[in-house]
């Protein structure tokens, strides 16, 4: 299990300027693309029943009230919207979006918010809080949702799976396995491309996963495609073909499933610094691309 980046937390507020963000992003936020993916075929061993982390309702409520009272929330019905806001009203509307779980097995629960920030948005947000000196502090936030978890068989740690889905005219799905170690977050990042409209492709990912720990090496330069066919015309508004990039010989990868001459893979090496209409390799040095190799 490889984690490629340590995140030391952020003091960036959930919205830098609530009014500005709502006004500018209102149109875009209403158009999430494929907000739910079959995580069991994309993340090995994932459990998607996140609702088990809502059983400690009173404990969650007390923790969120502390965050609310300190004016650290930028959700509808919070003090960011109304300085006289009532926690009872907030909790009535937002309790279903809160979860608690002990990520690092230290018997102190972390708190997760996963849901829309207000009733005007379809897009969701993911916020992770950690208890620091008796107060819950925001350790990480991003667009997307709490998609699942994994339990480490030896340490009993809980790894959180976060899915940031695209909106508007984009197609990038970022899937992060997040681990908490010594108060810092470690990320195992994955990226795949998929849309339910406006993007050609019959199979963006397989129906069943057979996660194989074996690592293979490419014998020759091989293109990575977002779907299990070769499309050469009008594949997407950003690209005439469904080729994501081309990996050189010697690239390491794992096979998740096979479909005839097509292998659905997770590439373990960073994408090469080649021109692409679909990805920016400079931003993906610690990210594993997922897609299809054609191997006749």
Secondary structure, 3 states (H helix, E strand, C coil): CCCCEEECCCCCCCCCCHHHHHHHHHHHHCCECCCCCCHHHCCCCCECCHHHHHCCHHHHHHHHHHHHHCCCCCCCCCCCCCCCCCHHHHHHHHHHHEEEECCCCCCCCEEEEEECCCCCCCCCEEEEEEEECCEEEEEEEEECEEEEEEECCCCCCEEEEEEECCECCCCEEEEEEEEEECCEEEEEEEEEECCCCCECCCCCCCCCCCCCCCCEECCCCEEEECCCCCCCCCCECCECCCEEEEECCCCEEEEEEEECCEEEEEECCCCCCCCCCCCCHHHCCCEEEEEEEECC
